[in-house]
Amino acid sequence: MKEEKFKVINFIREFILLVDSKMENFPKKEIELKNRIRMNLYDILELCYQANSSINKEKKKELIILILTKIKVIDFLLNLSYDKQIINQKQYYKFGIKMDDITKYTCGWLNSIDIHEN
């Protein structure tokens, strides 16, 4: 896997690989749940690249806030997967750590835009 200079993108890419590897045995009746998790992760990666490329600070902030919103949606979907006993506690914990890293760096990114505005 190519290492990105942008740390949050690396965390997202690692998270996608982790989710893909741990969700191979998802029950067929829950395929929609699995697809929603994966699609939101890919959306976050795309939004990250868009925000990183954006010159307009307001647009960049909107995209970063959208990233944080999608992370919350993924958190809900993973919690639902845990509640339905599709993923175990250890997997849920690993996913949570990755999401915390992504959230922390994304919030730092958002704060750095506000700091540079003043």
Residue frames as qw, qx, qy, qz and C-alpha x, y, z in Angstrom:
[[0.000, 0.889, 0.458, 0.000, 0.00, 0.00, 0.00],
 [0.381, 0.522, -0.026, 0.763, 1.33, 3.40, -0.98],
 [0.381, -0.516, -0.461, 0.614, 2.05, 5.60, 2.01],
 [0.114, 0.852, 0.302, 0.411, 0.37, 9.01, 1.78],
 [0.300, 0.263, -0.329, 0.856, 1.97, 12.14, 3.17],
 [0.432, -0.394, 0.016, -0.811, -1.42, 13.10, 4.55],
 [0.059, -0.171, 0.897, -0.404, -1.88, 11.16, 7.81],
 [0.590, 0.171, 0.456, -0.644, -5.69, 11.02, 7.93],
 [0.726, 0.403, -0.353, -0.431, -5.80, 9.46, 4.45],
 [0.319, 0.324, -0.882, 0.121, -3.47, 6.71, 5.65],
 [0.295, -0.005, 0.760, -0.579, -5.76, 6.02, 8.61],
 [0.700, 0.320, 0.122, -0.626, -8.80, 5.83, 6.31],
 [0.624, 0.425, -0.608, -0.245, -7.05, 3.51, 3.87],
 [0.113, 0.224, -0.917, 0.312, -5.95, 1.24, 6.75],
 [0.473, 0.114, 0.566, -0.665, -9.49, 1.26, 8.12],
 [0.733, 0.364, -0.210, -0.535, -10.92, 0.25, 4.74],
 [0.498, 0.348, -0.794, -0.020, -8.51, -2.68, 4.56],
 [0.108, -0.108, 0.838, -0.524, -9.32, -3.70, 8.13],
 [0.621, 0.218, 0.326, -0.679, -13.07, -3.57, 7.54],
 [0.699, 0.390, -0.447, -0.401, -12.75, -5.50, 4.28],
 [0.359, 0.285, -0.877, 0.141, -10.75, -8.25, 5.95],
 [0.152, 0.004, 0.793, -0.589, -13.00, -8.56, 9.01],
 [0.582, 0.300, 0.274, -0.704, -16.29, -8.44, 7.13],
 [0.244, 0.254, -0.825, -0.443, -15.68, -11.27, 4.68],
 [0.160, -0.204, -0.965, 0.041, -18.05, -13.55, 6.57],
 [0.334, 0.108, 0.235, -0.906, -20.91, -11.09, 6.87],
 [0.429, 0.327, 0.830, -0.141, -24.26, -12.93, 6.62],
 [0.163, 0.273, 0.634, 0.705, -25.96, -12.59, 3.24],
 [0.137, -0.773, -0.610, -0.106, -29.12, -11.26, 4.85],
 [0.312, -0.842, -0.103, 0.427, -27.06, -8.34, 6.23],
 [0.631, 0.216, 0.321, 0.673, -25.30, -7.54, 2.96],
 [0.081, 0.862, 0.255, 0.430, -26.93, -4.10, 2.81],
 [0.526, -0.844, 0.042, 0.098, -25.42, -3.20, 6.19],
 [0.739, -0.236, 0.321, 0.543, -21.99, -4.32, 5.03],
 [0.464, 0.515, 0.379, 0.613, -22.32, -2.36, 1.78],
 [0.135, -0.948, -0.175, -0.229, -23.38, 0.79, 3.63],
 [0.630, -0.685, 0.174, 0.323, -20.33, 0.59, 5.88],
 [0.668, -0.002, 0.414, 0.618, -18.00, 0.07, 2.93],
 [0.304, 0.705, 0.380, 0.516, -19.59, 2.78, 0.77],
 [0.282, -0.955, -0.074, -0.046, -19.41, 5.33, 3.58],
 [0.677, -0.501, 0.280, 0.461, -15.75, 4.50, 4.06],
 [0.552, 0.268, 0.446, 0.652, -15.03, 5.00, 0.37],
 [0.040, 0.894, 0.312, 0.319, -17.03, 8.25, 0.50],
 [0.488, -0.841, 0.057, 0.226, -14.88, 9.45, 3.39],
 [0.662, -0.188, 0.386, 0.615, -11.71, 8.69, 1.45],
 [0.363, 0.569, 0.453, 0.582, -13.03, 10.58, -1.57],
 [0.186, -0.948, -0.219, -0.140, -14.13, 13.54, 0.56],
 [0.633, -0.625, 0.150, 0.432, -10.70, 13.61, 2.17],
 [0.559, 0.090, 0.430, 0.704, -8.99, 13.90, -1.20],
 [0.127, 0.772, 0.423, 0.457, -11.48, 16.58, -2.27],
 [0.382, -0.915, -0.111, 0.066, -10.97, 18.61, 0.91],
 [0.660, -0.433, 0.256, 0.558, -7.21, 18.28, 0.67],
 [0.460, 0.262, 0.476, 0.702, -7.31, 19.55, -2.92],
 [0.014, 0.875, 0.451, 0.175, -9.73, 22.40, -2.27],
 [0.362, 0.262, -0.131, 0.885, -8.36, 25.92, -2.25],
 [0.361, -0.571, -0.156, -0.721, -11.57, 27.46, -0.92],
 [0.053, 0.201, -0.779, 0.591, -11.40, 27.35, 2.89],
 [0.598, 0.000, 0.308, -0.740, -15.18, 27.36, 3.38],
 [0.836, 0.219, -0.368, -0.344, -15.61, 24.47, 0.94],
 [0.448, 0.308, -0.786, 0.295, -12.76, 22.62, 2.68],
 [0.231, -0.153, 0.653, -0.705, -14.47, 23.09, 6.06],
 [0.766, 0.094, 0.031, -0.635, -17.80, 21.85, 4.67],
 [0.767, 0.273, -0.570, -0.111, -16.12, 18.72, 3.30],
 [0.235, 0.267, -0.797, 0.487, -14.34, 18.03, 6.59],
 [0.481, -0.064, 0.465, -0.740, -17.59, 18.40, 8.51],
 [0.841, 0.187, -0.222, -0.457, -19.17, 15.96, 6.05],
 [0.541, 0.308, -0.762, 0.177, -16.31, 13.53, 6.75],
 [0.092, -0.170, 0.728, -0.658, -17.00, 13.76, 10.48],
 [0.696, 0.063, 0.155, -0.699, -20.72, 13.19, 9.85],
 [0.812, 0.251, -0.469, -0.240, -20.02, 10.07, 7.79],
 [0.281, 0.291, -0.823, 0.399, -17.73, 8.77, 10.54],
 [0.413, -0.070, 0.557, -0.717, -20.68, 9.03, 12.94],
 [0.821, 0.197, -0.136, -0.519, -22.85, 7.12, 10.47],
 [0.635, 0.313, -0.703, 0.063, -20.20, 4.39, 10.21],
 [0.043, -0.235, 0.761, -0.603, -20.02, 4.27, 14.00],
 [0.669, 0.039, 0.286, -0.685, -23.77, 3.73, 14.13],
 [0.828, 0.291, -0.361, -0.316, -23.63, 1.00, 11.46],
 [0.444, 0.323, -0.788, 0.277, -20.79, -0.79, 13.23],
 [0.293, -0.156, 0.642, -0.691, -22.64, -0.53, 16.53],
 [0.800, 0.145, 0.030, -0.581, -25.66, -2.05, 14.84],
 [0.716, 0.341, -0.607, -0.054, -23.45, -4.85, 13.48],
 [0.130, 0.273, -0.805, 0.511, -22.18, -5.48, 17.00],
 [0.533, -0.037, 0.429, -0.728, -25.70, -5.44, 18.45],
 [0.866, 0.236, -0.138, -0.418, -26.78, -7.99, 15.84],
 [0.728, -0.413, 0.538, 0.094, -23.73, -10.07, 16.80],
 [0.789, 0.610, -0.009, 0.074, -22.31, -9.90, 13.28],
 [0.445, 0.585, -0.474, 0.485, -19.01, -8.58, 14.59],
 [0.713, -0.424, -0.483, 0.280, -17.55, -9.49, 17.96],
 [0.359, -0.914, -0.087, 0.170, -16.39, -7.21, 20.74],
 [0.611, -0.379, 0.328, 0.612, -12.72, -7.44, 19.74],
 [0.393, 0.397, 0.512, 0.652, -13.50, -6.40, 16.16],
 [0.092, -0.902, -0.369, -0.202, -15.77, -3.61, 17.34],
 [0.510, -0.770, 0.053, 0.380, -12.99, -2.35, 19.61],
 [0.563, -0.100, 0.431, 0.698, -10.42, -2.41, 16.78],
 [0.220, 0.648, 0.503, 0.527, -12.80, -0.54, 14.51],
 [0.283, -0.923, -0.259, 0.037, -13.38, 2.01, 17.28],
 [0.563, -0.542, 0.188, 0.595, -9.68, 2.69, 17.68],
 [0.419, 0.193, 0.506, 0.729, -9.30, 3.34, 13.95],
 [0.001, 0.799, 0.477, 0.365, -12.35, 5.60, 13.93],
 [0.434, -0.839, -0.125, 0.303, -10.98, 7.53, 16.91],
 [0.529, -0.275, 0.330, 0.732, -7.71, 8.11, 15.05],
 [0.245, 0.458, 0.553, 0.652, -9.55, 9.31, 11.96],
 [0.205, -0.880, -0.410, -0.123, -11.81, 11.56, 14.03],
 [0.523, -0.691, -0.006, 0.499, -8.90, 13.02, 16.00],
 [0.439, -0.133, 0.407, 0.789, -6.86, 13.87, 12.91],
 [0.114, 0.599, 0.584, 0.536, -9.89, 15.16, 11.02],
 [0.300, -0.897, -0.314, 0.082, -10.84, 17.46, 13.93],
 [0.518, -0.531, 0.169, 0.649, -7.24, 18.64, 14.08],
 [0.355, 0.236, 0.536, 0.728, -7.37, 19.35, 10.37],
 [0.072, -0.804, -0.502, -0.310, -10.58, 21.37, 10.82],
 [0.442, -0.826, -0.137, 0.321, -9.08, 23.30, 13.74],
 [0.533, -0.252, 0.302, 0.749, -5.94, 24.09, 11.75],
 [0.212, 0.540, 0.508, 0.637, -8.06, 25.73, 9.05],
 [0.276, -0.896, -0.336, -0.089, -9.73, 27.94, 11.67],
 [0.583, -0.612, 0.058, 0.531, -6.34, 28.85, 13.17],
 [0.474, 0.016, 0.414, 0.777, -4.90, 29.82, 9.79],
 [0.080, 0.755, 0.504, 0.412, -7.91, 32.05, 9.07],
 [0.355, -0.908, -0.193, 0.106, -7.23, 34.28, 12.08]]
